[in-house]
């Protein structure tokens, strides 16, 4: 019989009424999970005494001495957030492209030029990358009548509220809290207020959080029991550029919307255009398999695009106004906020160190830290990276690093992006500062016991990252991928 695993959530919260109510709510749920006695190891995660922060542990109580414990840390950024100045909070939101009215006042007003637009206000409760509810608010912060329903969970309004609230907390290193949002008629959303400790005057709110914690444990336990095989996929983009006429040629001229080599939509001034080419290779178990599938997709695109005079360009923004992405797809691994943070710090930062300086223009509209999308196949895609098709060396390194990080995220715990200087450097393209943060991260990567499995792909990538060189987005990627000679 296989070894049993006890999955334990360890969640940092403020001491006080919410914590007390949450503990009672967790006990009242019943079922397999219980609040576990806080351990000394958790006390060490709190570096400052008298911080008024505490940890709640939730899991199953196992008497079996052979049972293995899998710890899942949540909201560990709360202690760092409590030390942040209002100026730092505002700056992080702004760098991430988030509209806000956060100020030293409890409720900040909307910017003066926005007051003429009609706004609705919502308080969105968030736990671990999901919105639990979105309550309409009246002026002054009070809830509207219970007769006024929450937005339908399938509606665009709900999706925008959830994305805005989840992003706001993630930007600040948080996994739990409430976000007050102005939702405007013209698609403009403003973050008015961040509440790291949910309001307990509405007891239903506390039970929502307790139930969400129990549901997350259910998901993690089920995932561990099924043990699905990890798979990687991708859908990186590239541009077709006519250098003689200095214009982008729409990929839809040659490629269909579907297939392993197709075209992707880009919204420009409210219009749907299809200028981007996108490769959608079959997923694979190992990085080498993924690269083989990518080569097959490349050859499909090469056969479909007969014009040898066009340049194939990749990167972040090879032509102004045309941002490109390189999304990595994961299945067989749980989507957690800590995995996203590991990918941000151990993958997105090294990639940022070798990007063409023009690549940073795509941010913050595209390429935000922690950008993800849940997919119908049961996995998710990590959407932060630019198109890494710039060379086989970069592509192989990115795919292998993604696999290694996903396998070992629990030991990759450095978070240089918590520092304001590094966070700002990522969004503004200060590669000198970014490179200074990399050596400890790279040491962590090469110290992983399974690093040798992917060393052939990762080692050249690391060497390029440390070289100080950057890729050239104006070049034709077909030359490096050896696609220019047609049969």
MIMARDREN-910878 format. One record per residue (C-alpha): residue in one letter; x, y, z. Coordinates in Angstrom, 3 decimals. Example, Ala and Ser with C-alpha at 12.3 -4.5 7.8 and 13.67 -1.06 7.14 Angstrom:
2
<a; <12.300; -4.500; 7.800>>;
<s; <13.670; -1.060; 7.140>>;
This chain:
487
<x; <0.000; 0.000; 0.000>>;
<x; <1.372; 3.439; -0.937>>;
<x; <2.386; 6.036; 1.594>>;
<x; <-0.430; 8.324; 2.695>>;
<x; <-0.032; 12.072; 2.390>>;
<x; <-1.461; 14.635; 4.754>>;
<x; <-2.089; 17.901; 2.900>>;
<x; <-1.896; 20.927; 5.185>>;
<x; <-2.771; 24.539; 4.361>>;
<x; <-0.692; 27.044; 6.324>>;
<x; <-2.289; 30.453; 6.000>>;
<x; <-0.960; 33.698; 7.443>>;
<x; <-3.635; 36.026; 8.833>>;
<x; <-3.893; 38.959; 11.198>>;
<x; <-4.705; 38.214; 14.802>>;
<x; <-8.104; 39.393; 15.905>>;
<x; <-11.786; 38.906; 15.242>>;
<x; <-11.535; 37.498; 11.721>>;
<x; <-9.075; 34.834; 12.809>>;
<x; <-11.326; 33.799; 15.712>>;
<x; <-14.437; 33.660; 13.535>>;
<x; <-12.561; 31.758; 10.837>>;
<x; <-11.355; 29.130; 13.308>>;
<x; <-14.919; 28.578; 14.511>>;
<x; <-16.198; 28.381; 10.935>>;
<x; <-13.535; 25.837; 10.000>>;
<x; <-14.478; 23.643; 12.964>>;
<x; <-18.184; 23.911; 12.141>>;
<x; <-17.705; 22.608; 8.591>>;
<x; <-16.837; 19.146; 9.855>>;
<x; <-15.597; 16.523; 7.433>>;
<x; <-12.019; 15.293; 7.216>>;
<x; <-10.225; 18.559; 7.992>>;
<x; <-9.326; 20.088; 11.350>>;
<x; <-7.425; 23.065; 12.637>>;
<x; <-3.990; 21.787; 13.635>>;
<x; <-1.836; 23.104; 16.483>>;
<x; <0.525; 25.799; 15.222>>;
<x; <4.129; 24.602; 14.943>>;
<x; <7.360; 26.349; 15.899>>;
<x; <8.522; 26.116; 12.314>>;
<x; <5.726; 28.478; 11.353>>;
<x; <6.765; 30.970; 14.003>>;
<x; <10.091; 31.259; 12.201>>;
<x; <8.278; 32.380; 9.037>>;
<x; <7.281; 35.488; 10.976>>;
<x; <10.505; 37.399; 11.408>>;
<x; <9.212; 40.113; 13.690>>;
<x; <7.824; 39.592; 17.166>>;
<x; <4.728; 41.515; 18.065>>;
<x; <3.705; 41.708; 14.432>>;
<x; <0.099; 40.785; 15.304>>;
<x; <0.197; 38.122; 12.606>>;
<x; <-0.542; 34.453; 13.085>>;
<x; <-0.699; 31.224; 11.092>>;
<x; <-3.640; 28.895; 10.764>>;
<x; <-2.976; 25.263; 9.853>>;
<x; <-5.740; 23.136; 8.364>>;
<x; <-5.447; 19.478; 7.392>>;
<x; <-6.283; 15.921; 8.271>>;
<x; <-5.107; 14.457; 11.556>>;
<x; <-3.202; 11.253; 10.836>>;
<x; <-1.892; 8.937; 13.538>>;
<x; <0.066; 6.905; 11.010>>;
<x; <3.761; 7.644; 11.631>>;
<x; <4.546; 6.772; 8.035>>;
<x; <2.243; 9.469; 6.668>>;
<x; <4.000; 12.146; 4.659>>;
<x; <3.004; 15.791; 5.102>>;
<x; <2.686; 18.139; 2.124>>;
<x; <2.584; 21.751; 3.288>>;
<x; <0.948; 24.440; 1.179>>;
<x; <1.925; 27.957; 2.280>>;
<x; <-0.586; 30.738; 1.557>>;
<x; <-0.595; 34.483; 2.178>>;
<x; <3.024; 34.473; 3.352>>;
<x; <3.439; 37.925; 1.800>>;
<x; <1.165; 39.467; 4.445>>;
<x; <4.062; 40.315; 6.755>>;
<x; <5.887; 42.076; 3.901>>;
<x; <2.695; 43.898; 2.887>>;
<x; <2.208; 45.222; 6.429>>;
<x; <5.628; 46.866; 6.189>>;
<x; <4.923; 48.530; 2.831>>;
<x; <4.278; 52.236; 2.624>>;
<x; <1.204; 53.567; 0.849>>;
<x; <3.541; 55.002; -1.779>>;
<x; <5.031; 51.562; -2.417>>;
<x; <1.568; 49.973; -2.677>>;
<x; <0.428; 52.609; -5.163>>;
<x; <3.620; 52.265; -7.209>>;
<x; <3.247; 48.484; -7.527>>;
<x; <-0.334; 48.769; -8.709>>;
<x; <0.642; 51.442; -11.233>>;
<x; <3.604; 49.471; -12.601>>;
<x; <1.265; 46.517; -13.132>>;
<x; <-1.050; 48.772; -15.145>>;
<x; <-3.846; 48.795; -12.561>>;
<x; <-6.063; 51.851; -12.175>>;
<x; <-6.501; 52.713; -8.524>>;
<x; <-7.584; 55.397; -6.100>>;
<x; <-5.693; 53.975; -3.121>>;
<x; <-4.546; 56.725; -0.769>>;
<x; <-3.859; 57.285; 2.902>>;
<x; <-7.556; 57.813; 3.418>>;
<x; <-9.776; 54.826; 4.126>>;
<x; <-11.592; 55.434; 0.859>>;
<x; <-9.839; 57.319; -1.900>>;
<x; <-11.862; 59.289; -4.456>>;
<x; <-11.826; 58.534; -8.121>>;
<x; <-9.474; 60.640; -10.231>>;
<x; <-11.166; 63.965; -11.023>>;
<x; <-11.337; 63.283; -14.752>>;
<x; <-13.339; 60.085; -14.107>>;
<x; <-16.092; 61.514; -11.884>>;
<x; <-18.461; 62.199; -14.749>>;
<x; <-18.611; 58.512; -15.663>>;
<x; <-21.151; 56.265; -13.927>>;
<x; <-19.539; 53.661; -11.681>>;
<x; <-20.863; 50.758; -9.693>>;
<x; <-18.942; 49.641; -6.607>>;
<x; <-18.330; 46.066; -5.518>>;
<x; <-16.545; 44.407; -2.657>>;
<x; <-14.885; 41.283; -4.035>>;
<x; <-13.821; 38.540; -1.618>>;
<x; <-10.776; 36.580; -2.837>>;
<x; <-9.067; 33.419; -1.675>>;
<x; <-6.215; 31.821; -3.571>>;
<x; <-6.643; 33.061; -7.141>>;
<x; <-10.455; 32.896; -7.058>>;
<x; <-13.225; 35.347; -6.272>>;
<x; <-15.698; 33.977; -3.729>>;
<x; <-18.342; 36.657; -4.208>>;
<x; <-18.818; 40.237; -5.406>>;
<x; <-21.217; 42.306; -3.287>>;
<x; <-22.677; 45.572; -4.629>>;
<x; <-21.896; 48.529; -2.328>>;
<x; <-23.612; 51.839; -1.712>>;
<x; <-21.749; 55.087; -1.146>>;
<x; <-20.033; 54.915; 2.218>>;
<x; <-19.133; 51.271; 1.868>>;
<x; <-22.408; 49.741; 3.043>>;
<x; <-23.824; 46.768; 1.221>>;
<x; <-26.795; 47.271; -1.021>>;
<x; <-30.047; 45.521; -0.357>>;
<x; <-29.853; 41.744; -0.288>>;
<x; <-32.396; 41.872; -3.091>>;
<x; <-29.702; 43.252; -5.394>>;
<x; <-28.002; 40.178; -6.758>>;
<x; <-24.338; 39.568; -7.282>>;
<x; <-23.115; 39.523; -10.884>>;
<x; <-23.738; 36.280; -12.715>>;
<x; <-20.589; 34.162; -12.548>>;
<x; <-20.710; 33.609; -16.303>>;
<x; <-21.005; 37.305; -17.083>>;
<x; <-18.199; 39.532; -18.402>>;
<x; <-18.730; 41.760; -15.339>>;
<x; <-17.940; 38.902; -12.939>>;
<x; <-14.880; 37.870; -14.946>>;
<x; <-13.513; 41.417; -14.933>>;
<x; <-14.194; 41.886; -11.220>>;
<x; <-12.530; 38.576; -10.389>>;
<x; <-9.501; 39.241; -12.565>>;
<x; <-9.043; 42.752; -11.155>>;
<x; <-9.389; 41.655; -7.532>>;
<x; <-7.142; 38.597; -7.877>>;
<x; <-4.491; 40.651; -9.686>>;
<x; <-4.572; 43.428; -7.103>>;
<x; <-3.885; 41.002; -4.262>>;
<x; <-1.272; 39.062; -6.244>>;
<x; <0.591; 42.273; -7.101>>;
<x; <0.901; 42.921; -3.367>>;
<x; <1.951; 39.372; -2.487>>;
<x; <-1.391; 38.399; -0.947>>;
<x; <-3.638; 35.351; -1.361>>;
<x; <-6.553; 36.372; 0.852>>;
<x; <-8.517; 39.567; 1.261>>;
<x; <-11.238; 41.855; -0.002>>;
<x; <-10.903; 44.389; -2.798>>;
<x; <-13.318; 47.274; -3.310>>;
<x; <-13.601; 48.019; -7.031>>;
<x; <-15.263; 50.721; -9.091>>;
<x; <-16.656; 49.136; -12.271>>;
<x; <-17.356; 51.665; -14.995>>;
<x; <-19.635; 51.640; -18.003>>;
<x; <-16.719; 52.068; -20.376>>;
<x; <-14.834; 49.012; -19.178>>;
<x; <-12.683; 50.943; -16.707>>;
<x; <-12.084; 49.307; -13.350>>;
<x; <-10.505; 51.102; -10.384>>;
<x; <-9.161; 49.512; -7.220>>;
<x; <-10.407; 51.709; -4.394>>;
<x; <-9.412; 49.743; -1.326>>;
<x; <-7.493; 46.638; -0.237>>;
<x; <-8.630; 44.907; 2.941>>;
<x; <-6.186; 42.206; 4.032>>;
<x; <-8.541; 41.178; 6.842>>;
<x; <-12.087; 40.486; 5.625>>;
<x; <-15.040; 42.164; 7.298>>;
<x; <-16.640; 39.868; 9.880>>;
<x; <-19.836; 41.877; 10.365>>;
<x; <-21.250; 39.645; 7.655>>;
<x; <-20.816; 36.153; 9.081>>;
<x; <-21.572; 34.597; 5.686>>;
<x; <-18.276; 36.027; 4.430>>;
<x; <-16.273; 34.099; 7.024>>;
<x; <-17.992; 30.834; 6.100>>;
<x; <-17.196; 31.451; 2.432>>;
<x; <-13.495; 31.619; 3.266>>;
<x; <-13.682; 28.519; 5.458>>;
<x; <-15.479; 26.575; 2.739>>;
<x; <-12.967; 27.746; 0.117>>;
<x; <-10.093; 26.467; 2.270>>;
<x; <-11.794; 23.103; 2.680>>;
<x; <-12.490; 22.916; -1.063>>;
<x; <-8.836; 23.698; -1.875>>;
<x; <-7.730; 20.827; 0.368>>;
<x; <-10.199; 18.560; -1.432>>;
<x; <-8.691; 19.542; -4.791>>;
<x; <-5.121; 18.988; -3.607>>;
<x; <-5.933; 15.591; -2.087>>;
<x; <-7.774; 14.437; -5.197>>;
<x; <-4.920; 15.625; -7.373>>;
<x; <-2.404; 13.663; -5.305>>;
<x; <-4.524; 10.504; -5.388>>;
<x; <-5.053; 10.577; -9.144>>;
<x; <-1.395; 11.512; -9.782>>;
<x; <-1.837; 12.745; -13.360>>;
<x; <1.253; 12.861; -15.521>>;
<x; <2.725; 16.315; -15.965>>;
<x; <2.459; 17.644; -19.507>>;
<x; <3.833; 20.821; -21.066>>;
<x; <2.549; 22.752; -24.042>>;
<x; <2.874; 26.202; -25.565>>;
<x; <1.391; 28.663; -28.033>>;
<x; <4.114; 31.245; -28.848>>;
<x; <3.478; 33.942; -31.453>>;
<x; <5.500; 35.560; -34.220>>;
<x; <5.060; 38.351; -36.783>>;
<x; <5.373; 38.413; -40.544>>;
<x; <7.134; 41.650; -41.504>>;
<x; <7.664; 43.108; -44.964>>;
<x; <10.969; 44.916; -44.504>>;
<x; <10.865; 46.536; -47.964>>;
<x; <7.527; 48.249; -47.360>>;
<x; <8.032; 48.518; -43.569>>;
<x; <4.708; 46.973; -42.659>>;
<x; <3.315; 43.961; -40.851>>;
<x; <1.625; 41.390; -43.096>>;
<x; <-1.450; 39.774; -41.487>>;
<x; <-0.829; 36.118; -40.710>>;
<x; <-4.449; 35.434; -41.700>>;
<x; <-3.353; 35.892; -45.315>>;
<x; <-1.650; 32.486; -45.099>>;
<x; <-2.876; 30.711; -41.958>>;
<x; <-6.262; 29.559; -40.694>>;
<x; <-7.575; 30.397; -37.243>>;
<x; <-7.112; 26.800; -36.089>>;
<x; <-4.441; 24.163; -36.379>>;
<x; <-0.923; 23.731; -35.064>>;
<x; <0.149; 26.756; -37.140>>;
<x; <-2.558; 29.386; -37.164>>;
<x; <-3.283; 33.069; -36.688>>;
<x; <-4.221; 34.839; -33.473>>;
<x; <-6.420; 37.832; -32.780>>;
<x; <-5.184; 41.262; -31.744>>;
<x; <-7.593; 44.040; -30.788>>;
<x; <-6.660; 47.385; -32.272>>;
<x; <-8.853; 50.442; -31.607>>;
<x; <-11.815; 48.192; -30.893>>;
<x; <-11.367; 46.133; -34.040>>;
<x; <-10.521; 42.430; -34.223>>;
<x; <-7.487; 41.856; -36.412>>;
<x; <-5.540; 38.662; -37.107>>;
<x; <-1.984; 39.825; -37.737>>;
<x; <-0.204; 37.383; -35.415>>;
<x; <1.026; 33.926; -36.344>>;
<x; <0.799; 31.370; -33.554>>;
<x; <2.336; 27.922; -33.190>>;
<x; <0.288; 25.389; -31.213>>;
<x; <2.370; 22.224; -31.049>>;
<x; <1.073; 19.101; -29.344>>;
<x; <1.981; 18.901; -25.648>>;
<x; <4.728; 16.629; -24.399>>;
<x; <5.950; 14.927; -21.261>>;
<x; <9.565; 16.018; -21.525>>;
<x; <11.085; 19.263; -22.841>>;
<x; <12.761; 17.373; -25.707>>;
<x; <9.371; 16.012; -26.806>>;
<x; <7.837; 19.502; -26.671>>;
<x; <10.646; 20.888; -28.853>>;
<x; <10.157; 18.095; -31.418>>;
<x; <6.456; 18.963; -31.608>>;
<x; <7.354; 22.649; -31.959>>;
<x; <9.606; 21.877; -34.924>>;
<x; <6.706; 20.050; -36.565>>;
<x; <4.478; 23.132; -36.087>>;
<x; <7.250; 25.378; -37.446>>;
<x; <7.466; 23.267; -40.610>>;
<x; <3.680; 23.419; -41.031>>;
<x; <3.871; 27.224; -40.900>>;
<x; <6.819; 27.213; -43.305>>;
<x; <4.873; 25.207; -45.866>>;
<x; <1.836; 27.492; -45.532>>;
<x; <3.757; 30.777; -45.940>>;
<x; <5.396; 30.778; -49.375>>;
<x; <6.770; 34.328; -49.338>>;
<x; <10.489; 34.003; -48.570>>;
<x; <10.847; 37.777; -48.580>>;
<x; <8.968; 38.202; -45.308>>;
<x; <10.816; 38.334; -42.003>>;
<x; <9.571; 36.096; -39.199>>;
<x; <10.039; 38.058; -35.988>>;
<x; <9.561; 36.988; -32.363>>;
<x; <10.245; 38.428; -28.913>>;
<x; <8.133; 40.883; -26.938>>;
<x; <7.374; 43.650; -29.443>>;
<x; <9.450; 43.430; -32.626>>;
<x; <7.230; 46.075; -34.237>>;
<x; <5.627; 48.854; -32.241>>;
<x; <1.982; 48.160; -31.496>>;
<x; <2.279; 44.395; -31.983>>;
<x; <2.963; 42.720; -28.616>>;
<x; <3.804; 39.024; -28.737>>;
<x; <3.380; 36.382; -26.051>>;
<x; <4.891; 33.008; -25.317>>;
<x; <2.433; 31.093; -23.166>>;
<x; <3.505; 27.906; -21.376>>;
<x; <0.728; 25.363; -20.764>>;
<x; <0.796; 23.060; -17.739>>;
<x; <-1.330; 20.055; -16.878>>;
<x; <-0.753; 17.407; -14.239>>;
<x; <0.426; 20.010; -11.720>>;
<x; <-1.816; 21.988; -9.329>>;
<x; <-2.224; 25.683; -10.041>>;
<x; <-1.086; 27.516; -6.919>>;
<x; <-0.101; 31.098; -6.211>>;
<x; <3.311; 29.926; -4.995>>;
<x; <3.938; 28.102; -8.279>>;
<x; <3.131; 31.317; -10.139>>;
<x; <5.548; 33.225; -7.894>>;
<x; <8.245; 30.626; -8.492>>;
<x; <7.741; 31.002; -12.262>>;
<x; <7.865; 34.800; -11.952>>;
<x; <11.111; 34.817; -9.985>>;
<x; <12.967; 31.834; -11.451>>;
<x; <11.818; 32.050; -15.087>>;
<x; <10.368; 35.459; -15.975>>;
<x; <13.259; 37.354; -14.350>>;
<x; <16.012; 35.427; -16.213>>;
<x; <14.093; 35.847; -19.490>>;
<x; <13.782; 39.593; -18.794>>;
<x; <17.562; 39.764; -18.464>>;
<x; <18.071; 38.724; -22.103>>;
<x; <15.067; 40.415; -23.761>>;
<x; <15.619; 42.966; -26.492>>;
<x; <15.299; 46.384; -24.803>>;
<x; <12.295; 47.119; -27.033>>;
<x; <10.517; 44.053; -25.675>>;
<x; <9.616; 45.838; -22.446>>;
<x; <7.197; 48.072; -24.318>>;
<x; <4.565; 45.317; -24.158>>;
<x; <4.265; 45.810; -20.398>>;
<x; <2.132; 46.481; -18.449>>;
<x; <-0.696; 45.884; -20.936>>;
<x; <0.734; 42.420; -21.604>>;
<x; <3.252; 40.259; -19.795>>;
<x; <2.280; 41.025; -16.218>>;
<x; <3.786; 38.960; -13.435>>;
<x; <1.625; 36.033; -12.388>>;
<x; <-0.583; 36.251; -15.456>>;
<x; <-2.434; 32.948; -15.840>>;
<x; <-5.522; 31.484; -17.438>>;
<x; <-7.316; 28.283; -16.438>>;
<x; <-7.933; 25.997; -19.409>>;
<x; <-10.739; 23.559; -20.222>>;
<x; <-8.343; 20.599; -20.396>>;
<x; <-7.850; 20.820; -16.629>>;
<x; <-4.563; 22.691; -16.666>>;
<x; <-3.540; 26.322; -16.963>>;
<x; <-1.300; 28.566; -19.015>>;
<x; <1.364; 30.903; -17.679>>;
<x; <1.088; 34.050; -19.805>>;
<x; <3.849; 36.352; -18.524>>;
<x; <6.621; 35.519; -21.003>>;
<x; <7.249; 37.180; -24.375>>;
<x; <7.513; 34.990; -27.457>>;
<x; <10.597; 32.872; -26.762>>;
<x; <10.851; 31.679; -30.389>>;
<x; <13.802; 34.038; -30.866>>;
<x; <16.205; 31.078; -30.932>>;
<x; <16.309; 27.331; -30.198>>;
<x; <18.639; 28.043; -27.262>>;
<x; <16.109; 30.328; -25.582>>;
<x; <13.144; 28.092; -26.393>>;
<x; <14.814; 24.960; -25.023>>;
<x; <15.934; 26.802; -21.904>>;
<x; <12.478; 28.227; -21.220>>;
<x; <10.682; 24.894; -21.666>>;
<x; <13.169; 22.964; -19.521>>;
<x; <13.196; 25.633; -16.803>>;
<x; <9.398; 25.638; -16.738>>;
<x; <9.336; 21.872; -16.226>>;
<x; <12.015; 21.939; -13.517>>;
<x; <10.307; 24.778; -11.632>>;
<x; <6.891; 23.098; -11.769>>;
<x; <8.404; 19.907; -10.344>>;
<x; <10.252; 21.681; -7.535>>;
<x; <8.362; 24.884; -6.726>>;
<x; <8.216; 24.020; -3.017>>;
<x; <12.027; 24.388; -2.672>>;
<x; <12.346; 27.449; -4.936>>;
<x; <11.432; 29.985; -2.290>>;
<x; <13.484; 33.083; -3.077>>;
<x; <11.330; 36.069; -3.964>>;
<x; <13.536; 38.969; -5.143>>;
<x; <10.461; 40.457; -6.841>>;
<x; <9.186; 41.310; -3.356>>;
<x; <11.810; 44.061; -3.367>>;
<x; <10.501; 47.272; -4.876>>;
<x; <13.726; 47.849; -6.815>>;
<x; <13.555; 44.458; -8.575>>;
<x; <9.813; 44.686; -9.155>>;
<x; <10.200; 48.098; -10.808>>;
<x; <13.181; 46.909; -12.857>>;
<x; <11.069; 44.102; -14.330>>;
<x; <8.385; 46.491; -15.572>>;
<x; <10.694; 49.303; -16.698>>;
<x; <13.344; 47.113; -18.345>>;
<x; <16.310; 47.943; -16.093>>;
<x; <18.294; 44.836; -16.989>>;
<x; <21.342; 45.886; -14.984>>;
<x; <19.346; 45.642; -11.763>>;
<x; <17.636; 42.436; -12.879>>;
<x; <20.979; 40.714; -13.529>>;
<x; <22.212; 41.520; -10.012>>;
<x; <19.306; 39.503; -8.583>>;
<x; <19.944; 36.375; -10.663>>;
<x; <22.974; 34.520; -9.172>>;
<x; <21.150; 33.180; -6.053>>;
<x; <18.201; 32.093; -8.209>>;
<x; <20.462; 30.274; -10.640>>;
<x; <22.316; 28.586; -7.788>>;
<x; <18.966; 27.276; -6.537>>;
<x; <18.134; 25.919; -9.996>>;
<x; <21.407; 24.042; -10.517>>;
<x; <21.251; 22.658; -6.950>>;
<x; <18.007; 20.765; -7.627>>;
<x; <18.651; 17.022; -7.613>>;
<x; <16.916; 16.485; -10.977>>;
<x; <18.716; 19.395; -12.687>>;
<x; <20.986; 16.954; -14.562>>;
<x; <17.964; 15.663; -16.529>>;
<x; <17.562; 19.049; -18.212>>;
<x; <21.136; 20.351; -18.043>>;
<x; <21.700; 20.142; -21.810>>;
<x; <18.865; 22.630; -22.335>>;
<x; <19.214; 24.805; -19.224>>;
<x; <23.004; 25.247; -19.028>>;
<x; <23.358; 27.130; -22.381>>;
<x; <20.330; 29.248; -21.446>>;
<x; <21.877; 30.194; -18.093>>;
<x; <25.157; 31.024; -19.814>>;
<x; <23.288; 33.375; -22.168>>;
<x; <21.421; 34.971; -19.257>>;
<x; <24.672; 35.695; -17.400>>;
<x; <26.518; 36.922; -20.506>>;
<x; <24.922; 40.359; -20.494>>;
<x; <23.830; 39.964; -24.114>>;
<x; <20.237; 40.401; -25.323>>;
<x; <18.336; 38.891; -28.220>>;
<x; <17.651; 40.865; -31.398>>;
<x; <13.952; 41.104; -32.231>>;
<x; <14.505; 42.563; -35.689>>;
<x; <16.183; 39.400; -37.007>>;
<x; <14.506; 36.559; -38.907>>;
<x; <14.040; 33.585; -36.597>>;
<x; <13.957; 31.126; -39.534>>;
<x; <17.732; 31.317; -39.882>>;
<x; <18.387; 30.020; -36.354>>;
<x; <15.637; 27.434; -36.694>>;
<x; <17.089; 26.367; -40.092>>;
<x; <13.826; 26.848; -41.957>>;
<x; <14.914; 29.045; -44.850>>;
<x; <15.789; 26.384; -47.406>>;
<x; <12.650; 24.970; -48.996>>;
<x; <12.501; 21.506; -50.456>>;
